[in-house]
Amino acid sequence: MGLPERVAATDAALDLLRSLRVQHGELMFHQSGGCCDGSSPMCYPQGDLLLGDVDVHLGDLDLGDGAQVPVWMTRAQYEYWKHTHLTIDVVPGRGAGFSLEAPEGVRFLLRSRLLTDEEYLTLHEAGVV
C-alpha cells in the first residue's frame, strides 16, 4: 500500500488543466499562502516559477494521459496545512492575475479536509509530516 495522497483535483479542474496544457505545455501548481492572489492555487507553465528549499512537493495530479501536474506549497504555508488533504477545484469568477486560468473566466481554489488519523500516522511514519 502506498502513501495516502495529499492532493487531488475535481473532474472540472482536471478538464481545465488538460485544456491549459494544450495551450501552454507542461504545467505546475504553487500555493504560496500569501494574501490576495497568493491565497489561491496558482497554475504556471512548468519551470516558470523557480522552486527551492522553501517549497514542499505535495504530490502530482494525474491528467489521465500520462501527464502529471506537480503541486507545490511554501514550507511555511505547509506547516498550517500539513494535517489536511487538498482538492483543487475550479469555479466561475476572475482567476488570479498570474495564474493561467485567469483569461478563462474561472479560477482555481482549494477545498480541504482533515487527514484521517490513519492517513496522518502513515504519512508521519514515512517522515512526510
N, C-alpha and C positions, 0 to 999 in steps of 0.2 A: 504494500500500500504506500502510495506517495504522500507527500506533504499536502495538507489542506491548501486549497487555493486562497490567495489573499485578495485577488481582484478578478472581476468578471465584467461583462458588458451585456446589456439588453440586446435583443434582436435588432431593434431600431438603431441602436448605436453601432452595432456591427455592420448593418447595411450602409449607414453613412460612412463608416470607416472604409468599406470596400470602394465606395464612390470616390472618396477623397484620395485613396491610394491610386486609383486610375489617373487622377488629375495631378498628383504631387509625388508619386513614388512611395517608397517605404516610409512608414510613419512611426511616431513615438508619442507617448503622453508624459506630461510632467505636472505634478501637483506641488506648488510652492508653499501654499498656506498663507500667502500674503493677503493684503486687503484688495478690494475691488476685483479686477480681473484675475489676480493671483489666487483668489479663493475658489476658482473654477479649474477643473482639469483642462490643461492646455494641450492641444494636439499640434504637433510640428512635423515637418519632414524630418525623418531620422537623420541625426547628425547636426541639425540646425541649432540645437541647444547643447552647449558643452556641459558634460557631466563630470563630477569629481567625487572626492571622498565625502562630501556633504550630502550626497544623494544615495537613496536606498532603492534597489530594484524590487518592486512588489510582485512582479510576475509579468506574463505575456498574455495578450488577448489573441486567440486563435481565430483568424478570419475564414477558416474552413477551406482555403485553397493552398495551404502550406505556408501562407504568410502569417507572421506574428507581429504584434504591435506591443513593444515593451512599455511598461508603466513604471514611472519613477516618482519619487517623492523626496523632498528635502529631509534630512535626518531629524532636524528639529521638529518638523511637522509630523514625521513618523512617530515620534515619542508620544504625541497626542492620539494617534490613530492606530497604534500597534495592536490594540485589542479588538480591532474591527475588520470585517470583510467589506470591501468596497465594490460597488457595482456602478459602472459608468453608464449613464443613460443620456438620452437626448430629448429635449423639449423645445417647443416653439419659443422664439424670442431672440434677442440680439446676442450673438456669441461674443466672446472675449476678443478684443481688438487684434491680438496676435495669433489667436488660435485659428486653424484652417477652416473651421466650420462657420466663422463669422459671416461671410458673404451669403451663406445658405439660408439665412432666416431662422436658424435654430442654434441651440447652444448645448454643449455637454455639461452634465452636472453629476455629482457623486451622490449615491444613495449608500447608506451604511447600515450594518447590523453588527452587534457584538459577536465576536467569535464564541462558539460554544466552549465550555470548559475543556472538552476533549480536544477540540481544534487548537486551542491556545497551548495546552500541555504538550501536544505533539510538536507544535512549532517551537516551543520553549526548549524541549528536549533536543531538538535539532539545532539549537543555537541561533534560530532565526529571530526570535523576540527576546 
